[in-house]
């Protein structure tokens, strides 16, 4: 199946400038901050919004999963996917393998996944992982260089990239499901429309948030990185949006292009392509 357009929010993101420099995820965070501000109307709203926007929702989890000691942080990805979530991702992979032969069983497996735990981990922990690391890392600032000229990334180019990377995130290694069209097709096949519902992170399904396919510019445009395949790697949403605007050096991450993609067997996304 040919890759269709990427998720609309990513497309907007990608067209608005730097793919990893602007995160549409800031919007729901800011919205919830405003909702909180309403509850604390005695407080100066503006100060509250600014304050909440820069405080992770789940500091304890970030402290537990990353902590302040950068020597203990993973070098290949921002934050390790918790084992229970990784086990549920493997169940989705299993369900995808059954979707076209036994959709009922596939649906039942997907229904048994703890999607709420995935969602909470994505929104409250993974999205903050880059900021958390950059704030605590004692590294020299990466100077901006001349911005490179953007070149539209073709769908065939993305298809090749995902194939080359074995449909796995090159940072954390989780299997990616595909783009919105793949999710739609899979949701239709197993009759689970809730998989693709929602326009905000809070309203979206946990599997969608964790397994949506994306790509990351290893060197950002603001540092001269190009749109060529040599500068792109397949990334899951938690890694791509968690990385946010930061460079590898600022996050203490190794260059994912220096290691080969792991063997992913026959996995080619939710629709098997
Ligand atoms: Zn990842």
Boltz pocket constraint, residues with backbone or C-beta under 6 A from the ligand:
constraints:
  - pocket:
      binder: B
      contacts: [[A, 77], [A, 169], [A, 170], [A, 171], [A, 172], [A, 173], [A, 174], [A, 235], [A, 236], [A, 237], [A, 238], [A, 239], [A, 240]]
      max_distance: 6.0
